[in-house]
Amino acid sequence: MTLSPPALAPDDWRRLRDALRYQGRDLHHRSYAVTSRRRELLWEEMDRCLALADRIEAHLEQLSTAALDPEVETTGD
């Protein structure tokens, strides 16, 4: 099942993207002060945050392409 992204303004998407990247950097920074097992968990979460930020970046690119060319169809694929 594929969910379509919520209807947010591009500025809101950018805020979410930037917050996820900030969270990823924070998790990486905190990982140096914990045990190796905990570090692995923090890095996994960091990777998830950064991957989601990348997906949002791709969504923003689709939005800007659609704004430049209204005939381009955007889907929730």
N, C-alpha and C positions, 0 to 999 in steps of 0.2 A: 504494500500500500504506500503510495506516494502522497505526501501532504503538500499542499501549495504553501508557499511562504506567506507569513502574515503581511497585511497591507500596511507597510511602514514607509515613512518618508525616507528618501536617500540619506538625509542627515542622521536619522535614527539608525539606519543600517551601518553607517560609518562609525557611530558611537559604539554600537555593539561590537563591530570588528575591532576597533581600537581597544575596547575594554577586554576582549578576549586575548588580544596580543599582550596587553599589560599583565593580565592574569598569568599568561604563559611565562612571561619574563619573571614575574614574582615567584612562581612555582620553581623555576630553574634556580633562582637566587636562594630560595629557602632550602633547596635540596642539598646544599653543601653542609648544612648543620644537622643532618639526620643520619640514621643508620642506612646501610646500603639497601636493605629491603624497602624501607620507607622512601628512599631516593628513587627506586624503580617505580613505585606507585606515583610519586610526584611527577616523574618524567612522563609516565603514561598519560596522566591528566594534562600535563603541559602539551603533549602531542595532540591530544583531543581538542584542546582549546585552540591551538594553532591551525589544526585542520579545519575546524569550524570557521575560524577567521578567514581562511582561504576560500571556503565555500561562499561566505558572505561577500568576499571580494569579487568572486566570479559573478555572483548575483548582481552586484553593483555595476559590473561591466555590462551585463545584459540590460540593466535598466538604462544605462547611458547610451547603449547602442539602439535600444528601442526608442529613446527620446530623439536621437538623431535621425533615425529612419523608421517612421511609424508603421511601415509595411512589414518590418521584421517581427515575427511572432515569437513571443517569449512563453515558455512552458515551464511547468514545475518538475521537469525531468530530473 
